[in-house]
Amino acid sequence: MRKFVAEETKKIKQKSLWRSPAILENARSNHVVLDGKKFLNFSSNDYLGYAQHPEVIRSAQKALEHYGAGGRSSRLISGTLDLHRELEEKLAAFKGAESALVFPTGFMANLGVLASLLNEGDAVIMDRLNHASLIDAAKLSRSRLFVFDHASAESLEKVLKRTKSYRKRLVVTDSLFSMDGDFAPLKEIVALCGKHKVWLMIDDAHATGIFGGRGIGMAEHFGELGKIEIVMGTLSKALGSQGGFVCGSKEMIDFLKNRARTFIYTTALSPSSCAAALTALELIEKEPGKRKKLLSASQKLREAIQKKFPLNSKYIGDSGSQIVPFWVGPVEPAMAMSEHLKAAGIFAPAIRPPTVPQNECRIRFSLTSDHSESDIERLIQAL
Ligand SMILES: *Cc1c(COP(=O)(O)O)cnc(C)c1O
């Protein structure tokens, strides 16, 4: 085993793909402190700055004092608190679903759903660029994985036509792609799933709290609320907390409580995380200006990049969101660019395989509503 570890380590290093996280002394939505120095941060998923919002912090503190720190037990044994129920009711109401279930992480929510609903003899049909947790969930479910071309309804339809013989089928797509910042064509996908009578699940991790008039997510943005059987999301991005969730019919959610192993055999989400997410959900309703500011700043950044590099329209791909990739390609120049930005006081790590495919390295800028116009100006100058 030791030989295996040493050899694999060497291989990763030879390909310049070795990763070790930067140790930050503090991290905020718009800045980080590293080696005593402050950098502008363009790598946070705390899109609305709620992880550091005074009201979010206060309600987490109150929950800590009232309930204590840990989750203590599995939800099914003695871990379910009134706070979990309150959060699940609020999430269901927010997403316009009958019911919701909270998991300790979004990754576990995806594993739990797919492994519970699918089995050998079933087919799961996914976008090529779906999040790693969905790929692992498909493997865990033991169903057969079919992949369609990225954001292509046409390709999905072809797969739907040739998988008719499977006992059960589930179509799964990210709604807003985490490394490209572009969208799934949800209108077309919903129509296709209706036509072929298969359920659709979306992973709304990056759109929850940001997209749609009320911040409900991509289903609202595309006018498809109530038409998607399973909507998964995370409390760890725009909600500034920690944990994952699934929304759907009461029947399905009750089934997941009885079947999802990542729900049953793990400790309940901590009370302070529940309370933080609950308050963040209230803030999303109260502060629509924040997501508007974020999306207009994102548009400004995309336009500025296109203006500065008019000869290469590929740099930002099809991004239409707060996630703005800057395509580089091979590993070494991507690393060099990240270093250059760091020298200019900007923290934005290069994204390399296995997070993105070979030779599709990029800098992934994620904006937050706490970035000022001058922060974005500084980034554009440094590019
Ligand atoms: C972050 C993310 C997850 C996992 O959520 P966690 O709560 O961080 O485990 C799942 N899907 C997508 C698309 C994500 O970006």
PDBQT file of the ligand as one rigid body, heavy atoms in Angstrom, charges set to zero:
ROOT
HETATM    1  C1  LIG A 401     -21.179  22.350  -3.719  1.00  0.00    +0.000 C 
HETATM    2  C2  LIG A 401     -21.985  21.470  -4.537  1.00  0.00    +0.000 A 
HETATM    3  C3  LIG A 401     -22.543  20.294  -4.027  1.00  0.00    +0.000 A 
HETATM    4  C4  LIG A 401     -22.197  19.772  -2.657  1.00  0.00    +0.000 C 
HETATM    5  O1  LIG A 401     -22.713  20.564  -1.645  1.00  0.00    +0.000 OA
HETATM    6  P1  LIG A 401     -22.011  20.552  -0.210  1.00  0.00    +0.000 P 
HETATM    7  O2  LIG A 401     -23.075  21.040   0.691  1.00  0.00    +0.000 OA
HETATM    8  O3  LIG A 401     -20.838  21.448  -0.311  1.00  0.00    +0.000 OA
HETATM    9  O4  LIG A 401     -21.621  19.141   0.069  1.00  0.00    +0.000 OA
HETATM   10  C5  LIG A 401     -23.366  19.553  -4.833  1.00  0.00    +0.000 A 
HETATM   11  N1  LIG A 401     -23.632  19.940  -6.095  1.00  0.00    +0.000 NA
HETATM   12  C6  LIG A 401     -23.107  21.052  -6.622  1.00  0.00    +0.000 A 
HETATM   13  C7  LIG A 401     -23.435  21.434  -8.036  1.00  0.00    +0.000 C 
HETATM   14  C8  LIG A 401     -22.257  21.849  -5.874  1.00  0.00    +0.000 A 
HETATM   15  O5  LIG A 401     -21.707  22.921  -6.403  1.00  0.00    +0.000 OA
ENDROOT
TORSDOF 0
